[in-house]
Amino acid sequence: MSEYRIQQHPILQFSLGRRVKFYFEGEALEGREGEPVAAALHAAGVKVLKYSAERERPRGFFCAIGNCSACLMRVDGRANVRTCLEPLREGMWIERQQGKGDLDA
């Protein structure tokens, strides 16, 4: 188990589903099915999920309950996905999005 895997959270529960392969910016990674995408990325050592639109400051896994926008990423071609809420599935393709993403997504 990764030293970065979140073991406890005051509100959320992270169940350990079966191991699945997913892709982050073309690199194959492994996570647990059903866990939030942001948690799987964090466990894999990915700390920067996006950069702020105006000042390009790094943003990471912050609130973990969908209230902030720090985890917005492109998932399977869809922009502005709150990866702290999106469950991980086998074969997902995840990318950092540039700027504010697609407004029509």
ABEGO torsion letter per residue (X at the ends): XBAABBABBAABBBBBBBBBBBBBGGBBBBBBBGBBAAAAAAAAGBABABBBAAAGBBBBBBAGAGABAAABBBBGGBBGBBAAABBBBBGBBBBBBBEAEBAAX
